[in-house]
Amino acid sequence: MGAYRTDDDYDYLFKLVLIGDSAVGKSNLLSRFTRNEFSLESKSTIGVEFATRTIRVDDKVIKAQIWDTAGQERYRAITSAYYRGAVGALLVYDVTRQVTFENVERWLKELRDHTDSNMVIMLVANKADLEHLRAVSTEEGQAFAERENTFFIETSALESRNVENAFTEALNQIHKVVSKKSLQVGDDPSGLPREGQTINVQGTNNKIGCCSVV
């Protein structure tokens, strides 16, 4: 009989960041994934918040620490601390607001300026339930993701559509990068991070391919 695992008993701790313009639904994606909650009344995030959730990938227990910040320009001074130690990002835009998609390029540049080149990036087209208001097509989102070599998924935090997939696929891809890096240091358990260490994938040369999960 296997030993009982507590919330603090995990193999990896991965820090993910949510980025994108204000009011694209970052906070509701976070609350849907970590607490299965959605609020129509949600207010703009002030500063930085984070939540955690533990999932199993293969035979490993992964604790995700997911950070959420305001999309407004006046909070941009926190960026370097916000990105520090992050190994994955969900870059979110609102399919009903073209300008939020246009700004994705700027967010992506900022992300790449502050993080390692092996960062796993999931481009998230949120509010996909609002088809009658759609301003950005699925094809546009996919084309951008392919061009920038990121992953892509359309979600609806309101309907809980693909929210689980967006986070778990990002965590799966991070685990693949870290597993490949672990092979380079051999099977010595001391070389594998656990017990609260934030993983840094710096130094790996594995290129992440683009995928689409629509």
Order of alpha helices (4+ residues) and beta strands (2+ residues): beta-alpha-beta-beta-alpha-beta-alpha-alpha-beta-alpha-beta-alpha-beta
